[in-house]
Amino acid sequence: MTDQGLMWLMLALPFAGSLAAAFLPVHARNTAGVLAGAVALGGTLVAILLYARLPAGTALRSEVEWLPSLGLDLLIRLDGLSWVFAFLVLAVGLLVVIYARYYMSAEDPVPRFFSFLLAFMGSMLGLVMSGNLVQLAFFWEMTSLFSFLLIGYWHHNQSARDGARMALIVTAAGGLCLLLGVLLIGKIAGSYDLDIVLASADAIKGSPLYAPALILILIGCFTKSAQFPFHFWLPHAMAAPTPVSAYLHSATMVKAGIFVMIRLWPVLAGTDLWYTIVSTTGLATFLFGAWSAMFQQDLKGLLAYSTISHLGLITLLLGLGTPLAAVAAIFHTLNHATFKASLFMAAGIVDHETGTRDLRRLNGLFRFMPITATLAMVAAAAMAGVPLLNGFLSKEMFLAETLETHRGTIFDQALPVLATLALAFSVLYSVRFIHQSFFGPPPVGLERVPDEAPLWMRLPIEILVLTCIVVGVAPAATMGPFLDGAARSVLQERTPEYSLAVWHGFTQPLLLSLVALGAGTAGYLLLRRHLNRRDSAPLMRRLKGRKLFEATLAAIISVARRLEGLLGTRRLQTQLRLLAAIALLAAWLPFIRDGYSLGSRPGTLVDPGFAMIWIVGAACAVGAAWQAKYHRLAALILMAGAGLACCISFVWLSAPDLAITQLLVETVTTVLLLLGLRWLPRRLKEVWPEGRTPWRVHLRRGADLTIAIVAGAGMALLAFAVLTRTPPDAVSRDLVMRAYPEAGGTNVVNVILVDFRAFDTLGEIGVLAIVALTIFSLLRRFRPAAESVATPEQQRIQNAFDEAHEERRVGDTLKDYMMVPRVVMQWLFPFILVLAFYFFVRGHDMPGGGFAAGITLSIALILQYMALGTRKAEDRLRVRPIRWIGLGLLVACATGAAAMLFGYPFLTSSFQYLELPVLGAVPLASALLFDTGVFLLVVGATALILVALAHQSIRRPLGRSTQPEAVKED
Amino acid sequence: MEIVLALAIGILTGSGVWLILRPRTFQVIVGLSLLSYAVNLFIYAMGRLRVDAPPVVGRGGSADPSQLVDPLPQALVLTAIVISFAMTALLLVVLLASRGLTGTDHVDGKEPD
């Protein structure tokens, strides 16, 4: 397999495993464990294979283009640094999986646990292997998400839910900052590609955007890596199952922030701003974490604060900005991962065996579990920095760096002292951790007698502790090449000379180390009783990150509620009022800036006839607005009057197609609204309690009237301003030129609809079909209001009259009234059909077209319904509108697809002339076929809507079948 | 003609906006129809006004776009007419159903307090 293939395999394996584990049965603990173990083992092996193939100095890259125009590609990249981190993720992942299999109880849904864990592993791999900054931010957020799921795994537990939520909010918010930061970096560097970004270090440091980008990225890193003051989520995340803590909170997730700082170290570090922020934050976290860890009574809490402290140490090293410090940071990151993961696992065993993690209750466990105790001791010694263990080496490098004078400030002078102090603290809590739990008299009051953990649970710890010792004894031979590769991939030619040796002679760092060891041990002996009496760390009581976090969250929520109360409404009128006001404001703003002026285009002469039409039209519009409340029929007629004025304007202003369509649609709309009127309630004059309209009603109406007048005036002014300007040369010119030669039609509007922009038309008829079907299904379940169920008053009077006379049958009066119109309408039917056909055929060349023809035909149908009554009309003419709709859609799509058969894009049209005996040359365009589809669909949709509504009046009473008969597809 | 059409668009808009701010469903439907007239005229007017120049080209010969009215806004308006018909129909039926279910024709589905 190629290197690229192996890289993708390594990245894809955990995700595939996660997906598979998610589908396992709930209690398939062994299967899930084996699956997860196999995935982690496979990944580790792939990583080992890849190590041999890593090119020196550069990176392995594999790119999949996604959105090249935006600089977003899926790009994975493996160099020394990312390999070391990837290996850490996979190898520690493997050990954690083994440990977790025995740690997790059979009652828990273990496959879900492994599914989350593997997905987290994949996200972490994606993060360290990202070759694109945006992709890195994406995987970063994925790790936040899966860590949320993992911390909240025991979701029946309140503290697990709270801890998970807190971790998610803090780290995901930090992730957003990181995203903004990398976007800024990408803007400066001109690309999100990591290699390009790393190559433009000078441009980035010199840019005015450097400071905001740096601060945003650092907020991201500090939240993820639990740096003061964002550290508070980490102790609360200890509610997670211990394997999760061992994995996420020692080796991987909290190292993600460190990883990004190392990754971007070449482009971000070395400035005063970086030095100030990062080293101060690191030192503060280092001291604070170590101080707080001393006072913890919970084993995992102690380890959590110790992790915070060590992360602070690494951050401090990175902040110093020298290459040697960066090497030390990488080295300590790896060392910390090994000893901290093993300590977490050991704490998990203690918890598992004794049922408690309270240091005050634990005592003398050495006699029960000597192996675990020994392992924990070695790991804790590594944490304390005892010689011959890996922690000692990186600590020596750290002390050596603090002793270097970097800036010559007071901070620099104090640095070695403060560092030694914090190291003494860590010696103290390490000794306390071991002595308190494993030595002394046997424990009392435990729920069960502790025992040695099973072999497989100890094995991961043994491997990790062995690593600590081997690296501690022979660093250059074991860790040397990996550290060198990682350092070189970050520092390139700036890689310093350093020596990984256990013995450097009696140096200053060694002296400080010994001071810290001695002071820490002495401190423990002096203070042990005092420490056991405290519930929280002194001096830190006021620094309650959690309280601050909760207060902030509560404040955000209450502000959001208040805003919702202020701006939100469930009332349509208020919403529309806001919408109209905002639209007005938005339209007004450009005129404030640029002023209002008219163009110089000579207008067309005002024709008195045209003005007259619009005097009537405007009167109709205002009348409709005025009468719509109490006189619906009048309003409807007035509205149609305004519509007619539009129609005539279209005729006048050279838009015959629009005029035809508008007139036809107007007809159908009017019929439709008339059908609907029947179901609306009677509107009575409002009677106000005091006998006159209250002032708030006047106020509301006044406001609405103002909005309406301003909107109308604004539209008029806007339209006039545009109309007096010469239009720019637009695409239409081209469309006119190409209409006949390329599409074989002389009616340009129709050609645009069925040829140039046929895809839009396809979408449009699709909408029409959906609307018709929606109306149909809505009306099937229609229940009219109680007061509208009875027969209308007019029909009641007519029927009563018929019943009162012997010789008349019910319905005769109606029949008499409709005599003349009925005959006219029946006779009109064939003529309208011919008209529809005529519109259809001429459409491509002259005004008309499938749409107009379709509506014409449906008007013919509805006239029959009106003339004969629904039942009789359906006896004679059975329309099946849904079939028409389906057929129309099919024809239109098939026409489009036919073009693909000939190798052209969808909906490409072709045309040629057909010589017919009598008619001569007839243009035959495939667009005509498409127009047939439009025609069929429009007939079906319009008829379906009208008929469905018409059927409501003749429905049988409730309880029986409510399906409109005519449109029942049988 | 320009001034007449601009005024017409303004009056249609004003009447439409007034109506969509009213509390009864039927008023809103009429208001939306008036608004769509206004919008259709407005879109059409963006191609500027021409008398006696329908966008129908002659056969065979070369077409002169400067002699014809702009066809593109017309095609857009044609689509807009169809969609506004569909919208009116759907809205009508939704309002009828709402009236059947809630017993009122107030836009909020309940009479104001």
Contacts between the chains, C-beta under 8 A, distances in Angstrom:
chain1	res1	chain2	res2	distance
A	570	B	108	7.2
A	571	B	108	5.4
A	572	B	107	4.3
A	572	B	108	5.8
A	573	B	21	6.0
A	573	B	22	7.8
A	573	B	23	6.2
A	573	B	107	6.5
A	573	B	108	7.7
A	576	B	20	5.6
A	576	B	21	5.8
A	577	B	21	5.9
A	580	B	17	5.9
A	580	B	20	8.0
A	580	B	21	7.2
A	601	B	48	7.5
A	603	B	1	6.6
A	603	B	2	4.3
A	603	B	3	7.4
A	603	B	49	7.8
A	604	B	1	4.5
A	604	B	2	6.8
A	604	B	49	5.4
A	604	B	50	7.5
A	604	B	51	6.1
A	605	B	1	7.1
A	606	B	1	5.7
A	606	B	3	6.9
A	606	B	4	6.1
A	607	B	1	6.6
A	610	B	1	5.9
A	610	B	4	5.9
A	611	B	4	5.1
A	614	B	4	5.2
A	614	B	5	7.6
A	614	B	7	7.1
A	614	B	8	4.7
A	617	B	8	6.2
A	618	B	7	7.2
A	618	B	8	6.3
A	618	B	11	4.3
A	618	B	12	7.8
A	621	B	11	5.5
A	621	B	12	5.2
A	621	B	15	4.3
A	621	B	16	7.9
A	621	B	34	5.7
A	621	B	37	7.9
A	622	B	11	6.7
A	622	B	15	5.6
A	624	B	15	6.5
A	624	B	19	7.7
A	624	B	30	5.6
A	624	B	34	6.6
A	625	B	14	7.9
A	625	B	15	3.8
A	625	B	16	7.7
A	625	B	18	5.1
A	625	B	19	5.2
A	625	B	30	7.7
A	625	B	31	7.4
A	625	B	34	7.2
A	628	B	19	5.9
A	628	B	22	7.1
A	628	B	24	7.6
A	628	B	26	6.2
A	628	B	27	4.3
A	628	B	30	4.7
A	628	B	31	7.5
A	629	B	22	6.9
A	629	B	24	6.0
A	629	B	27	6.0
A	632	B	26	5.5
A	635	B	26	7.7
A	635	B	30	5.6
A	636	B	30	7.3
A	639	B	30	5.3
A	639	B	33	5.8
A	639	B	34	6.5
A	642	B	12	6.5
A	642	B	15	8.0
A	642	B	34	6.3
A	642	B	37	6.1
A	643	B	33	7.5
A	643	B	37	6.2
A	645	B	8	7.2
A	646	B	37	5.0
A	646	B	40	6.9
A	646	B	41	6.1
A	649	B	5	6.9
A	649	B	8	7.4
A	649	B	41	6.8
A	650	B	44	7.2
A	652	B	51	6.7
A	653	B	1	7.5
A	653	B	5	7.9
A	653	B	44	7.5
A	653	B	49	5.2
A	653	B	50	6.7
A	653	B	51	6.5
A	653	B	69	7.3
A	654	B	50	5.0
A	654	B	51	6.4
A	654	B	52	6.3
A	654	B	53	4.7
A	654	B	54	4.5
A	654	B	55	7.3
A	654	B	68	7.9
A	654	B	69	4.3
A	655	B	44	6.3
A	655	B	54	7.1
A	655	B	69	7.0
A	655	B	74	5.2
A	655	B	77	7.7
A	656	B	54	5.4
A	657	B	74	6.2
A	657	B	78	6.2
A	658	B	40	7.8
A	658	B	44	6.7
A	658	B	74	5.7
A	658	B	77	5.6
A	658	B	78	6.2
A	658	B	81	7.2
A	661	B	78	5.8
A	661	B	81	5.3
A	661	B	82	7.6
A	662	B	40	7.7
A	662	B	81	5.9
A	665	B	81	5.5
A	665	B	82	7.3
A	665	B	85	4.9
A	668	B	85	6.8
A	669	B	33	7.0
A	669	B	85	6.0
A	669	B	88	5.8
A	669	B	89	7.8
A	672	B	88	7.3
A	672	B	89	5.8
A	672	B	92	6.4
A	673	B	29	7.0
A	673	B	88	7.8
A	673	B	92	6.6
A	676	B	92	4.8
A	676	B	93	7.8
A	676	B	95	7.9
A	676	B	96	5.9
A	677	B	26	8.0
A	679	B	96	5.0
A	679	B	99	6.5
A	679	B	100	7.3
A	680	B	25	7.7
A	680	B	26	5.9
A	680	B	96	7.9
A	680	B	99	6.7
A	680	B	105	5.7
A	681	B	99	7.1
A	681	B	104	7.4
A	681	B	105	5.6
A	683	B	24	7.4
A	704	B	18	6.1
A	704	B	21	4.3
A	704	B	22	7.7
A	705	B	18	6.5
A	707	B	17	6.3
A	707	B	18	8.0
A	707	B	21	6.8
A	708	B	14	4.8
A	708	B	15	7.3
A	708	B	17	4.3
A	708	B	18	3.7
A	708	B	21	7.1
A	709	B	14	5.7
A	711	B	13	5.5
A	711	B	14	6.1
A	711	B	17	4.5
A	712	B	10	4.3
A	712	B	11	6.0
A	712	B	12	7.8
A	712	B	13	4.6
A	712	B	14	2.5
A	712	B	15	7.5
A	712	B	17	6.9
A	713	B	10	5.9
A	713	B	14	7.4
A	714	B	10	7.8
A	715	B	9	5.4
A	715	B	10	5.1
A	715	B	13	4.2
A	715	B	14	7.9
A	715	B	38	6.6
A	715	B	42	6.9
A	716	B	6	4.8
A	716	B	7	5.5
A	716	B	9	6.0
A	716	B	10	2.7
A	716	B	11	7.7
A	716	B	13	7.7
A	717	B	6	7.5
A	717	B	10	7.7
A	719	B	5	7.0
A	719	B	6	4.2
A	719	B	9	4.7
A	719	B	10	7.3
A	719	B	42	5.7
A	719	B	45	5.8
A	720	B	2	6.3
A	720	B	3	6.4
A	720	B	6	3.7
A	722	B	45	7.0
A	722	B	46	6.5
A	723	B	2	4.1
A	723	B	5	7.1
A	723	B	6	6.3
A	723	B	45	5.9
A	723	B	48	6.5
A	723	B	49	6.7
A	724	B	2	6.4
A	727	B	46	7.7
A	727	B	47	7.1
A	727	B	48	5.4
A	727	B	70	7.1
A	730	B	70	7.2
A	730	B	72	6.8
A	731	B	72	6.6
A	732	B	47	7.3
A	732	B	65	6.9
A	732	B	70	4.7
A	732	B	71	5.8
A	732	B	72	4.3
A	733	B	65	4.4
A	735	B	71	6.2
A	735	B	72	6.4
A	736	B	55	6.8
A	736	B	57	6.4
A	736	B	63	5.2
A	736	B	65	4.1
A	736	B	68	6.0
A	736	B	71	6.4
A	737	B	62	7.6
A	737	B	63	5.9
A	737	B	65	6.4
A	739	B	57	5.5
A	739	B	63	6.8
A	740	B	57	5.3
A	740	B	58	7.8
A	740	B	59	6.6
A	740	B	60	7.4
A	740	B	63	6.5
A	746	B	56	5.3
A	746	B	57	5.0
A	746	B	58	6.9
A	746	B	59	6.2
A	747	B	55	7.3
A	747	B	56	5.4
A	748	B	55	4.1
A	748	B	56	7.0
A	748	B	57	6.2
A	748	B	68	7.3
A	748	B	71	4.0
A	749	B	55	5.7
A	749	B	71	5.0
A	749	B	74	4.7
A	749	B	75	5.2
A	749	B	78	6.6
A	752	B	71	6.1
A	752	B	72	6.7
A	752	B	75	4.0
A	753	B	75	5.5
A	753	B	78	6.4
A	753	B	79	7.7
A	757	B	75	6.6
A	760	B	79	6.7
A	761	B	79	7.3
A	764	B	79	5.3
A	764	B	82	6.0
A	764	B	83	6.6
A	767	B	83	6.4
A	767	B	86	6.1
A	768	B	82	6.4
A	768	B	86	5.3
A	771	B	86	4.1
A	771	B	87	7.8
A	771	B	89	6.4
A	771	B	90	5.0
A	772	B	86	7.9
A	772	B	89	8.0
A	774	B	90	6.3
A	774	B	93	7.9
A	775	B	89	6.1
A	775	B	90	6.1
A	775	B	93	4.7
A	778	B	93	5.2
A	778	B	94	6.9
A	778	B	97	5.4
A	779	B	93	6.2
A	779	B	97	7.7
A	781	B	97	7.8
A	782	B	96	6.8
A	782	B	97	5.7
A	782	B	100	5.9
A	783	B	100	4.5
A	783	B	101	6.8
A	784	B	96	7.8
A	784	B	99	8.0
A	784	B	100	5.0
A	785	B	99	5.6
A	785	B	100	5.4
A	785	B	103	5.3
A	786	B	103	7.4
A	845	B	56	7.5
A	846	B	56	6.5
A	847	B	54	7.3
A	847	B	56	7.6
A	851	B	78	7.2
A	851	B	82	6.6
A	941	B	86	7.9
A	945	B	89	5.0
A	945	B	93	8.0
A	949	B	92	8.0
A	949	B	93	7.1
